[in-house]
Amino acid sequence: MMKRLYIIFIGVLMAGTAFAADDLKAAEDEAAKMYKEGDYAKAVELYEQILSGDRESAAVYYNLGNAYYKTGETAKAILNYERALLLQPGDKDAKYNLAMAQRSTVDNIKVLPELFLVRWYNGFVTAFTADQWAYVSVFLFICFLVMSVVFFHATSISMKKMGFTVGIVALLLAGATVLFASKQYHRQTDRDMGIVMTPSVVVRGAPDASGTELFVIHEGLKVQVIETLGEWYNVRLADGNEGWIRQADLEKI
C-alpha cells in the first residue's frame, strides 16, 4: 500500500513539473509573440510575470531587456542585460545590446586602470558560469584519478612519469577551477553591483538627506554597493569615487 502511494505521489509530482514547464513555455511564447508584433509593453508585463514566479533565466532577462529598450526605459534594459550576463557571462548578444544601451546614458565614468594580469584573470574567470567551472573541475579530478591509476599500475618508468606529471597538473587545475567556480557562485549570489534607476541622484558624504553633496550621477550607471545602512547604500563608482545614495534610487543586479 505504501509503495503504491509513493508511486502515485511521484507521478503527481512529475505531472505538476511537466505542467509548470508547459506553462512557462506558453508564457515565453506569448511574450515573444507580443514583442514581434510590436506590443513591447505587453511583452514586458509577460516577462516580468515569468520572473515573479521564481523562474530566473538568462534568456528571459535578455528578452526583457530588449523589450524595455524598445519602450525607451534604458536603465531597466541595462539592469536586465546585466542580470542575463550574470547568469550567462559568455552571451555575446547580451554584451552587444548592453553596450548599445549604455551609450544612451549620461555619465561617462573613466574606469580605474587595472594591471594586465588582473584584467586577464577577471575576464578568464567570468567567461564561464559557476556550474560550468564545476563541471570542468570534476572532469579534471577524474583525469587525476585516472593518472593515479596509471602511475601505480604502469610497468614502465616513462608511463609512471607521465601519470605522475599529468596527474599533478590535473589536480592543481582542478583546485584552481574549484576556486573559479566559488568566485562565480559568490558573484551570482552576493550581487553587490547595482544600476541607478532614478534620472538624477545626488551622492552624499553621509547616509542622511542633509549630508554633504559630493556629485551627481544618473540613471543607467552601474555602481558597486560596499555598505548598507538603514535606507542608504554606500556605493563606489568605476573611477573609485564613493558616496551614499538612497536604496530607492538603485536596484541590485
C-alpha positions as CSV (number, residue, x, y, z in Angstrom):
1,M,0.0,0.0,0.0
2,M,2.8,2.4,0.9
3,K,4.7,1.6,-2.2
4,R,1.6,2.3,-4.3
5,L,1.0,5.7,-2.6
6,Y,4.7,6.5,-3.2
7,I,4.3,5.8,-6.9
8,I,1.2,7.9,-7.1
9,F,2.9,10.8,-5.3
10,I,5.9,10.6,-7.7
11,G,3.5,10.6,-10.6
12,V,1.6,13.6,-9.4
13,L,4.9,15.5,-8.7
14,M,6.2,14.7,-12.2
15,A,2.9,15.7,-13.8
16,G,3.0,19.0,-11.9
17,T,6.5,19.7,-13.1
18,A,5.5,19.0,-16.7
19,F,2.5,21.3,-16.4
20,A,4.7,24.0,-14.9
21,A,7.2,23.6,-17.8
22,D,4.4,23.8,-20.3
23,D,3.0,27.0,-18.7
24,L,6.5,28.5,-18.7
25,K,6.9,27.7,-22.4
26,A,3.5,29.1,-23.3
27,A,4.2,32.3,-21.4
28,E,7.6,32.8,-23.1
29,D,6.0,32.1,-26.5
30,E,3.2,34.6,-25.8
31,A,5.8,37.2,-24.7
32,A,7.9,36.6,-27.8
33,K,4.8,37.0,-30.0
34,M,3.9,40.3,-28.3
35,Y,7.4,41.5,-28.9
36,K,7.4,40.6,-32.6
37,E,4.0,42.3,-33.0
38,G,5.4,45.5,-31.5
39,D,3.4,45.4,-28.3
40,Y,6.5,45.9,-26.1
41,A,4.6,46.9,-23.0
42,K,2.7,43.7,-23.0
43,A,5.9,41.7,-23.6
44,V,7.4,43.4,-20.6
45,E,4.4,42.5,-18.5
46,L,4.6,38.9,-19.5
47,Y,8.3,38.5,-19.0
48,E,8.0,40.2,-15.6
49,Q,5.3,37.7,-14.7
50,I,7.6,34.8,-15.6
51,L,10.3,36.2,-13.4
52,S,7.9,36.8,-10.5
53,G,7.4,33.1,-10.3
54,D,11.0,32.4,-9.4
55,R,11.8,31.3,-12.9
56,E,15.0,33.2,-13.3
57,S,16.9,32.6,-16.6
58,A,19.4,34.4,-18.7
59,A,17.1,34.1,-21.8
60,V,14.2,35.8,-20.0
61,Y,16.3,38.6,-18.7
62,Y,17.8,39.2,-22.1
63,N,14.4,39.3,-23.8
64,L,13.0,41.5,-21.0
65,G,16.0,43.9,-21.6
66,N,15.2,44.0,-25.3
67,A,11.5,44.8,-24.5
68,Y,12.4,47.6,-22.1
69,Y,14.9,49.1,-24.6
70,K,12.1,49.2,-27.1
71,T,9.9,51.1,-24.7
72,G,12.7,53.6,-24.0
73,E,13.4,52.5,-20.5
74,T,17.1,52.3,-20.8
75,A,18.0,51.9,-17.2
76,K,15.7,48.8,-16.9
77,A,17.1,47.5,-20.1
78,I,20.7,47.8,-18.7
79,L,19.6,46.1,-15.5
80,N,18.2,43.1,-17.2
81,Y,21.1,42.8,-19.7
82,E,23.4,42.8,-16.7
83,R,21.3,40.1,-15.0
84,A,21.4,38.0,-18.1
85,L,25.2,38.3,-18.2
86,L,25.4,37.4,-14.5
87,L,23.8,34.1,-15.3
88,Q,25.4,33.6,-18.7
89,P,28.6,35.5,-18.9
90,G,29.5,34.5,-22.4
91,D,26.3,35.7,-24.1
92,K,27.7,37.9,-26.9
93,D,24.2,39.3,-27.9
94,A,23.6,40.5,-24.3
95,K,27.1,42.1,-24.2
96,Y,26.4,43.9,-27.5
97,N,23.0,45.1,-26.5
98,L,24.2,46.2,-23.1
99,A,26.9,48.3,-24.8
100,M,24.3,49.8,-27.1
101,A,22.1,50.7,-24.2
102,Q,25.0,52.2,-22.2
103,R,25.6,54.7,-25.0
104,S,22.3,56.3,-24.1
105,T,23.4,57.0,-20.5
106,V,24.5,60.5,-19.4
107,D,27.5,59.6,-17.2
108,N,30.9,58.9,-18.7
109,I,32.9,57.4,-15.9
110,K,36.5,56.6,-16.5
111,V,37.4,53.2,-15.2
112,L,40.4,52.9,-13.0
113,P,43.2,51.2,-14.8
114,E,43.9,47.6,-13.9
115,L,47.1,45.5,-14.2
116,F,47.0,43.4,-17.3
117,L,47.2,40.2,-15.3
118,V,44.2,41.3,-13.1
119,R,42.2,42.2,-16.1
120,W,43.1,38.9,-17.8
121,Y,42.3,36.9,-14.7
122,N,38.8,38.5,-14.2
123,G,38.0,38.1,-17.9
124,F,39.0,34.4,-17.7
125,V,37.0,33.6,-14.6
126,T,33.9,35.4,-15.8
127,A,34.0,33.6,-19.1
128,F,32.0,30.7,-17.6
129,T,29.3,30.2,-15.0
130,A,29.8,28.6,-11.7
131,D,28.2,25.4,-12.9
132,Q,30.4,25.3,-16.0
133,W,33.6,25.7,-13.9
134,A,32.3,23.0,-11.5
135,Y,31.9,20.6,-14.5
136,V,35.5,21.4,-15.6
137,S,36.8,20.8,-12.1
138,V,35.0,17.4,-11.9
139,F,36.5,16.4,-15.3
140,L,40.0,17.4,-14.2
141,F,39.7,15.5,-10.9
142,I,38.6,12.4,-12.8
143,C,41.7,12.9,-15.0
144,F,43.8,13.0,-11.8
145,L,42.3,9.7,-10.6
146,V,42.9,8.0,-14.0
147,M,46.5,9.2,-13.9
148,S,46.9,8.0,-10.4
149,V,45.9,4.5,-11.6
150,V,48.4,4.8,-14.4
151,F,51.1,5.8,-12.0
152,F,50.6,3.0,-9.5
153,H,50.0,0.2,-12.1
154,A,52.2,1.1,-15.0
155,T,55.2,-1.2,-15.6
156,S,57.4,1.3,-17.4
157,I,59.2,4.3,-16.0
158,S,58.0,6.6,-18.8
159,M,54.4,5.7,-18.1
160,K,54.8,6.3,-14.4
161,K,56.4,9.7,-15.1
162,M,53.6,10.6,-17.4
163,G,51.0,9.5,-14.9
164,F,52.6,11.5,-12.1
165,T,53.2,14.7,-14.1
166,V,49.8,14.8,-15.8
167,G,48.0,13.8,-12.6
168,I,49.7,16.6,-10.6
169,V,48.8,19.1,-13.3
170,A,45.2,17.9,-13.4
171,L,44.9,18.1,-9.6
172,L,46.3,21.7,-9.5
173,L,44.0,22.8,-12.3
174,A,41.0,21.1,-10.6
175,G,41.8,23.1,-7.4
176,A,42.0,26.3,-9.5
177,T,38.7,25.7,-11.2
178,V,37.0,25.0,-7.9
179,L,38.2,28.5,-6.8
180,F,36.9,29.9,-10.1
181,A,33.5,28.2,-9.5
182,S,33.4,29.5,-6.0
183,K,34.2,33.1,-7.2
184,Q,31.4,32.9,-9.8
185,Y,28.9,31.5,-7.3
186,H,29.5,34.3,-4.9
187,R,29.3,36.8,-7.7
188,Q,25.9,35.4,-8.7
189,T,24.6,35.2,-5.1
190,D,26.1,38.2,-3.4
191,R,25.0,40.6,-6.1
192,D,26.9,43.7,-4.8
193,M,26.5,45.6,-8.1
194,G,23.5,47.7,-8.9
195,I,22.1,50.1,-11.5
196,V,20.9,53.6,-10.8
197,M,17.2,53.8,-11.6
198,T,16.4,57.4,-10.8
199,P,17.0,60.1,-13.6
200,S,19.3,62.1,-11.3
201,V,20.8,61.2,-8.0
202,V,22.8,63.3,-5.6
203,V,25.6,61.3,-4.0
204,R,26.2,62.5,-0.4
205,G,29.1,62.2,2.0
206,A,26.9,60.7,4.8
207,P,23.8,58.5,4.9
208,D,21.5,61.4,5.6
209,A,19.5,63.8,3.5
210,S,21.5,66.7,5.0
211,G,24.8,65.0,4.1
212,T,27.3,67.0,2.0
213,E,26.5,66.8,-1.7
214,L,29.6,65.2,-3.4
215,F,28.5,64.8,-7.0
216,V,25.5,63.8,-9.2
217,I,25.0,60.5,-11.1
218,H,22.3,59.5,-13.5
219,E,20.1,56.5,-14.3
220,G,21.7,53.6,-16.0
221,L,25.0,53.9,-14.2
222,K,26.5,50.7,-12.8
223,V,27.9,51.0,-9.3
224,Q,29.2,48.7,-6.5
225,V,27.4,48.5,-3.2
226,I,30.0,48.4,-0.5
227,E,27.9,49.0,2.6
228,T,24.3,49.3,3.7
229,L,23.0,51.5,6.5
230,G,19.3,51.8,7.0
231,E,17.7,53.1,3.8
232,W,21.1,54.1,2.3
233,Y,23.7,52.4,0.2
234,N,27.4,53.3,0.2
235,V,28.4,53.0,-3.4
236,R,31.6,53.0,-5.3
237,L,31.9,54.2,-8.9
238,A,34.2,52.7,-11.5
239,D,36.6,55.6,-11.1
240,G,36.9,55.0,-7.4
241,N,34.7,57.8,-6.1
242,E,32.4,56.8,-3.2
243,G,29.3,58.2,-1.5
244,W,25.8,57.5,-0.2
245,I,22.6,57.2,-2.1
246,R,19.1,56.1,-1.1
247,Q,18.2,52.4,-1.7
248,A,15.2,53.5,-3.6
249,D,17.4,55.1,-6.2
250,L,19.2,51.8,-7.1
251,E,18.3,48.3,-8.0
252,K,20.8,45.5,-7.4
253,I,21.7,43.3,-10.4
